[in-house]
Amino acid sequence: MGQTKKRHYDRYTLDFKLQAVRMANHPDVMSKAIAESLGIHPVMLYRWQMEHRKGDLKENNHMKPKKPSPKRRQQRIDPGVNKEAELLKANKRICELEKALANREEELDLLKKAQRFFAERKKRSSNSSRRTGSNTK
């Protein structure tokens, strides 16, 4: 028995197919020229155009990322590497929280100063109105 030679077929993504169809549907361009420039057979481009018109144009099953089998066990991750990454992440978060706390304390101090300023101003204005003897009755 003779051995059959395994054939290699090009596989194209859905984006590539849609782009080729859009270019081929342009009124001033011949589909054959588009097929030659993309390096595909004109019949393939015509087939993609027909499938696009029908709404059947889709991506090859071979191009889609495969999901891992549910029966297959997940790969084990070295716990030491995971702990170091978590520690770095936690340290970064601590630094961010410390900066936020410092900002809040600054804001609080500023508000306290403003409160004292306005309280003193109010005192002065009330004292000055008494001195002038103005009656508001």
C-alpha positions as CSV (number, residue, x, y, z in Angstrom):
1,M,0.0,0.0,0.0
2,G,1.2,3.5,-0.8
3,Q,1.4,6.2,1.7
4,T,-0.7,9.3,1.1
5,K,1.0,12.6,1.5
6,K,-0.6,14.9,4.1
7,R,-1.8,18.0,2.5
8,H,-1.2,21.5,3.9
9,Y,-4.2,23.8,3.8
10,D,-4.0,27.5,4.6
11,R,-6.4,28.6,7.3
12,Y,-7.7,32.1,7.4
13,T,-9.2,34.1,10.3
14,L,-12.6,35.6,10.1
15,D,-11.1,39.1,10.1
16,F,-9.0,38.3,7.1
17,K,-12.0,36.9,5.2
18,L,-14.2,39.9,6.1
19,Q,-11.5,42.3,5.0
20,A,-11.0,40.4,1.7
21,V,-14.8,40.5,1.0
22,R,-15.0,44.2,1.8
23,M,-12.2,44.9,-0.6
24,A,-13.7,42.7,-3.3
25,N,-17.1,44.4,-2.9
26,H,-15.6,47.8,-3.8
27,P,-17.1,48.9,-7.1
28,D,-13.9,50.1,-8.8
29,V,-11.8,46.9,-8.1
30,M,-12.0,43.5,-9.7
31,S,-12.3,40.5,-7.3
32,K,-9.7,38.6,-9.3
33,A,-7.1,41.3,-8.7
34,I,-7.9,41.3,-4.9
35,A,-7.5,37.5,-4.8
36,E,-4.1,37.7,-6.5
37,S,-2.9,40.4,-4.3
38,L,-3.9,38.5,-1.2
39,G,-2.4,35.3,-2.5
40,I,-5.6,33.3,-2.5
41,H,-7.5,31.5,-5.3
42,P,-10.3,33.7,-6.9
43,V,-12.8,30.9,-6.4
44,M,-12.1,31.0,-2.6
45,L,-12.8,34.7,-2.6
46,Y,-16.0,34.3,-4.6
47,R,-17.1,31.6,-2.1
48,W,-16.4,33.9,0.8
49,Q,-18.4,36.6,-0.9
50,M,-21.4,34.3,-1.4
51,E,-21.2,33.0,2.3
52,H,-21.0,36.7,3.5
53,R,-24.2,37.5,1.5
54,K,-26.0,34.5,3.0
55,G,-24.6,35.3,6.5
56,D,-22.8,32.0,6.7
57,L,-19.2,33.3,6.7
58,K,-17.5,32.1,9.9
59,E,-14.1,31.3,11.3
60,N,-12.5,27.9,10.9
61,N,-12.7,25.6,13.9
62,H,-9.0,25.2,13.7
63,M,-8.4,29.0,14.2
64,K,-10.5,29.2,17.4
65,P,-8.6,28.8,20.7
66,K,-9.3,25.4,22.2
67,K,-10.7,25.1,25.7
68,P,-8.9,22.8,28.0
69,S,-10.6,19.5,28.8
70,P,-12.6,19.6,32.0
71,K,-11.2,16.2,33.0
72,R,-7.6,17.4,32.6
73,R,-6.0,18.5,35.9
74,Q,-4.8,22.1,36.1
75,Q,-1.0,22.6,36.1
76,R,0.4,23.1,39.6
77,I,1.9,26.4,40.3
78,D,5.0,26.7,42.5
79,P,3.6,28.2,45.8
80,G,6.8,30.1,46.4
81,V,6.4,32.1,43.1
82,N,2.8,32.8,43.9
83,K,3.6,34.0,47.4
84,E,6.3,36.4,46.1
85,A,3.8,37.9,43.6
86,E,1.2,38.3,46.3
87,L,3.7,40.0,48.6
88,L,4.8,42.4,45.9
89,K,1.1,43.2,45.1
90,A,0.4,43.7,48.8
91,N,3.4,46.0,49.3
92,K,2.3,48.1,46.3
93,R,-1.2,48.4,47.8
94,I,0.2,49.4,51.2
95,C,2.2,52.2,49.5
96,E,-0.9,53.4,47.7
97,L,-2.9,53.4,50.9
98,E,-0.2,55.3,52.8
99,K,-0.1,58.0,50.2
100,A,-3.9,58.3,50.3
101,L,-3.9,58.5,54.1
102,A,-1.2,61.2,53.9
103,N,-3.4,63.2,51.5
104,R,-6.4,62.8,53.7
105,E,-4.5,64.0,56.8
106,E,-3.3,67.0,54.8
107,E,-6.8,67.8,53.7
108,L,-8.1,67.4,57.3
109,D,-5.4,69.8,58.6
110,L,-6.2,72.3,56.0
111,L,-9.9,72.2,56.9
112,K,-9.1,72.6,60.6
113,K,-7.0,75.7,59.8
114,A,-9.8,77.1,57.6
115,Q,-12.3,76.5,60.4
116,R,-10.1,78.3,62.9
117,F,-9.5,81.2,60.4
118,F,-13.2,81.7,59.8
119,A,-14.0,81.4,63.5
120,E,-11.5,84.1,64.3
121,R,-12.8,86.3,61.5
122,K,-16.3,85.9,62.8
123,K,-15.1,86.9,66.2
124,R,-13.4,90.0,64.9
125,S,-16.3,91.1,62.8
126,S,-18.7,90.6,65.7
127,N,-16.4,92.5,68.1
128,S,-15.9,95.4,65.6
129,S,-19.7,95.7,65.1
130,R,-20.1,96.1,68.9
131,R,-17.4,98.8,69.1
132,T,-19.0,100.9,66.4
133,G,-22.2,100.8,68.2
134,S,-24.3,99.8,65.2
135,N,-27.8,98.8,66.0
136,T,-29.6,96.4,63.7
137,K,-33.0,96.9,65.4
